[in-house]
Amino acid sequence: MSETNRRDFLSASAIGAAALLAPSGVHAAADNMIKVGVIGCGGRGRGAAINTLDGNPDVKITAIGDVFDDSIKSFIANVGKAKSTKDRLAVTPETTFVGLDAYQKVIDSGVDLVILASPPGFRPIHLEAAVKKGVHIFTEKPVAVDAAGIRKVLALVEESKKKNISIVAGTQRRHQKGYLDTIAKLQNDKAIGDIVAGRVYWNNTNSIWFRPRKEGMSDVQYQIHNWYHFNWLCGDHIVEQHVHNLDVANWVLGSHPLRCNGGMGGRVRPCKDPNVDGQIFDHFALEYEYPNGFILQSFCRQIDSCSPGVVEEHFVGSKGRCRMKDGLWFINDEEIKGGPIGPYVQEHIDLVNSIKSKKHLNELQQVAESTLTAIMGRMCAYTGKSMTWEQALKSQENTMPANLDWNGKLEVSAVPVPGKTKLI
Ligand SMILES: NC(=O)c1ccc[n+]([C@@H]2O[C@H](COP(=O)([O-])OP(=O)(O)OC[C@H]3O[C@@H](n4cnc5c(N)ncnc54)[C@H](O)[C@@H]3O)[C@@H](O)[C@H]2O)c1
């Protein structure tokens, strides 16, 4: 940190003052706690830090990193005053990093486990660095925004397994009792017979947040600040959000799709200049084909004043139907009960237990496949063409700008036009 930042940090962290007393190494040697680093200190980074502290008495946060100083300050303020924190926010000015290379410094700071919660465009780079270092990982979803990123992530699966790295992904439904019990009934007990059709939704009643440019921001800074609206960072909302529902479909069906038969998508929200307004769509409607010709319909929408809002996975079988919606699970008329611990905490309990027991969970492959499922849908909607899984995986699209310069200019492409936008 610069001297100014260091001073700001110290004054901003009055709440966390106790947390600043000892460097992480001292704590760890004395008490054998699991040392956690957080990369990306925004909404989810803060949330995940509190979730792991809530669920695991033997973890402490010893390093944090972000590209914006403001996020660091608000992390310290928020996590510092959380009930479960006590003295377990153990970061010091020396273990607090700001900048595009902050991720590497967090990983190199002596942590046992990293929480990756930056915008997803950076995820393959952050995952690669964490696997290389051999630290355990909680990775938010999605794990990439394009096929180049997915190939990088898939290449880490074997290496992470060989190194006994535990990896849990933020597809938290996989750690939620209601989902686990319902899907076990579908798969093991054939509770609705043979599953013959499915549909998944993330249809919002409003549009997504938009963060206007602040004075003095470069193009790169503005795009990272308002990351949801730029594809190299977000991958569009089908990838960023609907990946949750597509992940449930892949889980229920025991496979990723073999092709996306196309569909459609577009943007109702006006766009005068993609460099200002962003370039993402606000609706997608797609058809995925799985083994044995199984068809899954997928819908996601972020348009103001539309209704109903629905976030749901729905499967129809030869003996009935199953609906998983808003924390409720039904097989025909029977309700499957959820558990007392929320999935955002449970996933961190499961991760830490897997580290301690050395029965290493590794969810990288499944979250990479769910992410590619969403990327494939986006490519189909953008181009207006259908596509196989292999075509999606081999796509040469690589959205990460070469030589990213924090103070640099960065032009983005126009909003895609189905039928005209070409598959790379
Ligand atoms: N599992 C879930 O239910 C869930 C919910 C919300 C968000 N998320 C995921 O969490 C991730 C972050 O979302 P959010 O809502 O916290 O966004 P956010 O904008 O609130 O926070 C992102 C933070 O990352 C920082 N950042 C940007 N680039 C960085 C980089 N290269 N290195 C380090 N830090 C960087 C930003 O400055 C910001 O503080 C996304 O992938 C999102 O999909 C998951």
The ligand as a Gaussian input file, in Angstrom:
#p B3LYP/6-31G(d) Opt

LIG

0 1
 N      -22.937000     -17.305000      -5.172000
 C      -23.722000     -16.261000      -5.166000
 O      -24.916000     -16.368000      -4.877000
 C      -23.188000     -14.920000      -5.516000
 C      -23.858000     -13.758000      -5.134000
 C      -23.295000     -12.525000      -5.493000
 C      -22.133000     -12.476000      -6.225000
 N      -21.508000     -13.634000      -6.581000
 C      -20.280000     -13.602000      -7.387000
 O      -19.244000     -12.952000      -6.677000
 C      -18.407000     -12.241000      -7.564000
 C      -18.303000     -10.788000      -7.111000
 O      -19.591000     -10.221000      -7.105000
 P      -19.964000      -9.013000      -6.110000
 O      -21.434000      -8.945000      -6.099000
 O      -19.224000      -9.150000      -4.837000
 O      -19.389000      -7.769000      -6.920000
 P      -18.831000      -6.397000      -6.291000
 O      -18.698000      -5.454000      -7.408000
 O      -19.659000      -6.022000      -5.109000
 O      -17.393000      -6.818000      -5.766000
 C      -16.333000      -7.177000      -6.599000
 C      -15.052000      -6.669000      -5.972000
 O      -13.942000      -7.178000      -6.698000
 C      -13.012000      -6.110000      -6.844000
 N      -12.138000      -6.406000      -7.968000
 C      -12.334000      -6.142000      -9.305000
 N      -11.319000      -6.620000     -10.035000
 C      -10.447000      -7.180000      -9.152000
 C       -9.193000      -7.829000      -9.301000
 N       -8.627000      -8.012000     -10.513000
 N       -8.553000      -8.240000      -8.196000
 C       -9.102000      -8.064000      -6.971000
 N      -10.296000      -7.460000      -6.768000
 C      -10.956000      -7.045000      -7.842000
 C      -13.879000      -4.887000      -7.011000
 O      -13.181000      -3.691000      -6.780000
 C      -14.965000      -5.142000      -5.995000
 O      -14.605000      -4.662000      -4.717000
 C      -19.016000     -12.420000      -8.955000
 O      -18.405000     -13.472000      -9.624000
 C      -20.453000     -12.821000      -8.676000
 O      -21.016000     -13.644000      -9.667000
 C      -22.004000     -14.838000      -6.237000

